[in-house]
Amino acid sequence: MSKIIVRGARILGGEPQDVLIEGETVTEVGTGLDAAGATVIEAEGQILLPGLVDLHTHLREPGREDSETVLTGTKAAAVGGFTAVHAMANTFPVADTAGVVEQVWRLGKESGYCDVRPVGAVTVGLEGKQLAELGAMHDSAAGVKVFSDDGKCVDDAVIMRRALEYVKAFDGVVAQHAQEPRLTEGAQMNEGIVSAELGLGGWPAVAEESIIARDVLLAAHVGSRVHICHLSTAGSVEIVRWAKSKGWNVTAEVTPHHLLLTDELVRTYNPVYKVNPPLRTEADVLALREALADGTIDCVATDHAPHPHEDKDCEWAAAAMGMVGLETALSVVQQTMVDTGLMDWAGVADRMSFRPAAIGRLEGHGRPVSAGEPANLTLVDPAYRGAVDPAGFASRSRNTPYEGRELPGRVTHTFLRGRATVVDGKLA
């Protein structure tokens, strides 16, 4: 059995301690630990977190392996400190049957870099007309608990109600991409002053907020769980805050890019900034940060959306929407939330590990760093500063909005059940 001692790390930002890992488990936490024959990792000044969990990752396989594969995507996840990701259903074919979700799950098993929990489609083919095989996907080897048509909104209220009722049978959750389609036809960016000046079609905040308002009411009506994907506006925050004040079972996520970037960047016409939902205003960004800090927004989710070079290296109107985010997520959260004093490292562990694991009902992840727990761990050097260089990404795609931007923090080690997947910032 392998033995590893992580020496002098600050667990969740607390006082320095040693952590002994034996096999797949944390066996002891304390000071001055010793174990004959153990590999010692000197971690003075570093932060030890539970392995990060992403509720919203696009791995593209099957069907778009030119953008990403389960292998390359999980490598990127490990480099970013993630030990588990939820793979969204908008693949080709769509993950709307037990067969497809099992394929993705098995590919994740074979990769070995992090656990992959497939997300099942809510409707057949993401077409919003007929419920997919929700029960069969849950009963499959993949054990699907989260269902989403992400990339498209379940805009039919009757279909959404039926989905919410159906997943109650096995404590599932419906994750909604909140976008009223009729209000966003031809939309290219956030509707506001910048879109008016640039003459680009606007994506109004109300297109997101109206769907969220409807769906929290539906979830309350049927007594089910709804999760709001990539919440992006100050108004959406207020609706979720109101729903939670009622005691309704509503959770929400925010992406790192919506915590940092604004629609002013669209003035460059660089398609790397084209994303759905679009980058919003500075006021929205500040409201999102505050809501993540106070817990109204439950978690950070990357919405890692890889695209090949040709889908982004073109004119704005023709470009695909989306950004890669697994390898930079923790650094952006450190810059926007920790370095600003809005959140401590214990809060980061809560929003990037504990809560997403709980929402996804993911066993073995989002656990305390203590004796007897699975050794799914992330070691971070918060003092590191460096410019983002996508040429060094583990992801197959390079469509990052942070190229050349200096970001703080670096994941030095990631452990999946005691086995190092990242050592000194490089894939093991």
N, C-alpha and C positions, 0 to 999 in steps of 0.2 A: 504493500500500500504506500503510495507516495505521500510525503509529508512536506508541507510548505509553511514557513513562518513569515507573515507580513509584519515587519517590526517597526513600531513607532508611528503607525498611521493614526490619523484623527478620524475615528468612526463617526460619521454624520457630522463632522466638524467639531467634535468634542475633544477631550484631552487625549494625548498620544497613548496608544495601547498596542499590544501585540496580538495577533490573531493566528492561531494554529489551525491549519487545514490538514485533515487526514482523509485521504480518499476523496469522497464526494461531499464531505461534511465539515463544517466548522466544529472543532471539538473543544476549543478553549479560547477564552478571551481574557487578557490580563496584562501585567507588566512583568518583564524579565522572563518570559517564557523560554523554555529550552526543549529541544527534541532532537535526540541523536539522529544524525543522518538527514535532517530536514534541509531543504533548500531555503535559504534566507533571502528575503526581498527587503532591502532597506528602504523604508517609506517615510522617512522623516519629512515633515511639512506637507505630506500628501493627505488627501481626503479619501476615506474608504466608504463606499456606498454599496447598498444592495444592487445587484445587476439591474440595469435599466430595462424597462418594458415599454415597447411602442405599440399603441393601439391602432396605428394607421400607417401601414407600409405598403407600397406597391412594388412587388417583386417581379411582375410582368410575365412570369412563366406559369403556365404555358402560353405560347403564341407570340410574345414580343421579346424573344431572347436577344434581339439586337439592342434592346434598351437595358435589360437586366436579366439575370437568372436567379434562382433561389440561392445558388452557391455564391455568386458575386454579391448579391444583396445581403446575405447573412454575414459575409466577410466584412462588408461596410458597416453592418450593425455592430459586429464585435469591436471593430476599430473605434466606433462611437461609444462603446461602453454598454451596449445592449446585450442582454442574455436571452431575451424573448421578443419576438415581433408578431404582430397580427397581419397576415397577408390579405390585402383587399381582393375583392371578387371580380374586378373588371379585367379579366384575362381573356384569352381566345383559345379554347372556348371559355365562356363565363363559368365561374365556380358556382353553379346553381344545382349541382347534383352531388350525391355522395362520392361518385367516381372521381370527379375533378378535385374535390377538397381532399380526398385521400391521396391523390397524386401529389398535390402540393405538400401535404403533411409528410409524406414519405421522402420527398426531395429534401425537405428540411432535416429529417433524421439523418439522411446520407451526408449532408453538408457538414454537420458537426460543429458549426461555428456559433449557432444560437438556436433556441427552440423556435419553431414556426407553428403558429396556431392559425389555420386558415379562417378567413371570414367568409361566410356563405352569402350568396346573393339573396335579397328579399324576394325579387320577382324573376321569372324565367327570362333569361337573356337580358336582364336589366331593363326590360321594356315597360315595366310598370303596369302590366295588364293582368298578370296571373301569378299567384304566389308560387315560389319555387319549393323544392322538396325540403322544407325547413326541418321537419322531424327526421327524415332520412339522413340529412347532413349531421344533425346532432347525434344520431345513433351510430354513425360511421366511426371508423378508427380515429378520424380526426377530432371527434367530439366537439363539433362546432357549437359555440355559445353566443357568438356575435354575428349579426346579419346586417348587411348594408348593400345598397345599390350605389355606393359612393362613386362619384363621377357623374351620377344622375340623381335627381331627387325622386323619392316616392311621392309624387304630387297628388295622386288620387287618395282622398281622405278615407274612402271605404277600404281600399287595399291596405293602407297604413294601419287602420284600426284592426283589420283581420290579422295582420302580421303581429301587432302588439298582443292581441289575444292569444295567438298561436304559441308564441315563445314563452308565455307564462307557464306552460306545462312542464318546461325543463329549466326554468330560471334563466332564460336567455335574454338578450337585449337587442333592440333594433337601433342601429347607429345611422342617423339621418344626415344626408348631405342636403342642407337646407337651402334650396334655391328654387323659387317659384319660376318655372320655365318661361311663362308668358311675359314676365317682367324683365327677363334677361336676354331676350332674343337679340342677337347681334352684338351683345355686350363684349367689350374689349378690355375694360378696366373699371375701377370704382367710379360711380356717378358722382360728380362734384365739380369743384372749380377747375381742377386740372383737366378732367375729361372735356369740359366745355371749351377750355382754351386750346386743347389739342385737337378737338373735333373727333374724338373717339367715342364709340358707343358706350354708354354708361351701364354699370351693374349696380343698381340702387341698394342701399342698406335694407330697405323694406322688403326686398325679395328674399332676403335671409330671415329677417325678423318675423314676417308673416307666417312662414312655415314653422318656425320654432314655436310661435304662439299657438298655432293649431295643434302641434304635436305634443306639447306638454299638457294641453287640455285633453287630448285623446288618451295619453298615457294615464292621466289621473282618472279619466272616465272608466277605463277598463282595468285599472290597477296593475299596470305593467311597467316595465323599465324602458326608458328611451334615453339614448345617448346622442348628443349633438356633436357632429364632426366639425372640425376646424372653424369654430366660432370666431367671427372677425369684426363685429361692430359693437359700439357702446350700447346701442339699443338692445342687441341680443343679450348682452350681459344683464341688463335690467330685467328682461323677461325670465331668464334662468334664475336670477336672484329671487324674483317674485315667486316662481314655481317652487323653489326650494323652501321659501318661507311658509308655503302651504303644506310642506311635508311630502310633496310628490317625489316619486322616484325618478329624478332627472339628473343626468350628469352631462358634463361638457368638456371639450378639449380645446386647446389653442395650439397653433403651430409656432415654432421658433421664429419663422420669418414674419408672422403677424405681430410678434412682440418687438421687432426691431425695425422693419422696413416700412416705408410709407409710399403712397401713390405719387409723391413728388419724383421718385426715381423713374417713373414712366416717361418723364420729359426727355430721357435719353433715347427713347424708342428701342432700347436693348431688350429683345424678347426674353432674356434670362429673367426679367422681372414680371413676366406674364404668368399669372397663376390663378387658380380658381379655388375658393373665393379670391377676389383681387386684393392687392395691397390697398389698405384703407388710409385714413387720415391720421395725423399725429394725435389728435384727440382720441381716436379709436385705439391707437396703440397704447396710450397711457391708461385708458379705461381697462384694456385687456390685462395689462401688467397688474393693476390694482386688484382686479377680480381674481387673477391667479394667486396673488399674495394672500387675499382674504379667504380663499377656498371656494368662491362662487364658481370659478372654473376649476374643475377637479384635477386636470392633468395636462401635461404637454405631450403632444403627439406630432410626429415629424411630417406626416403626409409626404414622405419620401416618394417623389414622382420622377423617375429617371426617363430621359428621352435621348435618342441618338442625336448626333451633331446636326444632321440635316434638318431635323424637326425644330431646331432652335436657331440655326444659322440662316435666317431668312427674314423677310419683312414681317413687321409686328402682326399684321392681320392674319397671316398664314401660319404663324408659329403655334406650336402646341403649348398648352398650359401646364405648368408644373415645375418644381424645383427638387433637386436631390437634397436630403437633409440629415441622414443618419449620422454622418461623420462629423457634422458641425453642431448638432443640436445642443449638446451639453455646454459647449463654449458660448453659444448665443444665450442660453439661459443664465450662465454665469455672468455674462456682460450685462444683461438687461435686468436680472432679478437679484443676484447675489452681490455683485460689485456696486449696485445702486443702493443696497441696504434694504431692499423690499422683502428679501427672503434669505434665510440662512440655509446651510447645507442640509439640515434636517428637513426643511421644507422642500428642498430639491428632491431628496429621497422620497418624500411623500408624494410629490406631484409627478415624478418620473419613474417610480417603481411601485410603491405601496398601492396607490389608488388605481393606476391603470391595470395592475394585476387583479385587484379586487373587482373592477368593472368587468374585466374579461373572464372572471372566475378561473384564473390561471393558477393552478397549484404549483408549489415549489418555487415560485418567484414572488417578489415583493415581500420578502420575509426579513425579520430583523437580523442584524449581524451579531449573532450570539450562538453560544454552544448548542449543538444539536440541530442547527438549521442547515439547509443545503448551501453549499459554498458557491452560490451565484453572486459574484462580487465584481465591483469596478473600483479601480484605484486611479485617482485623478491628481495631477499636479496643477494646483490653481495658480501658481506663480508664473507658469509658462506664458509667453506671449509669442505669437508668430503669425505670419501672413498665410492666408489660405491658398494652397496650390493644388488645384484639382488634378494636375498631372499625376499626383501621388495617391489619388483616391483608390480605394479597393472596389468601389462601385464601377460598373461598366460604363456609366454615363458621367458627364462632366458639367451638367447644367446647374451649377451653383451660383447663387447671387452674390457670394462672398469672395469671389476670386480677387486676390490681392489685398483683401481687407484684413487688418490685424484683429485677431480674436484671442481672448484669454483662455487659459486652461488647456490641458491635454490629457487624454486617457493614456496612462502608462501601461496598465495591466487590466485584462478582463479575464475572469474565471467562470467557466461553465461547469457546474458541479465538480469543482476542484481542479479542473483541467484548464491550464492557461491557453486561451485562444489568442490573446495579445500579450506580448512581452516587450517592455521598453518602447511602447508605441507602435510596434510592428506585429503583423500577423504571425502567430506561432506556427 
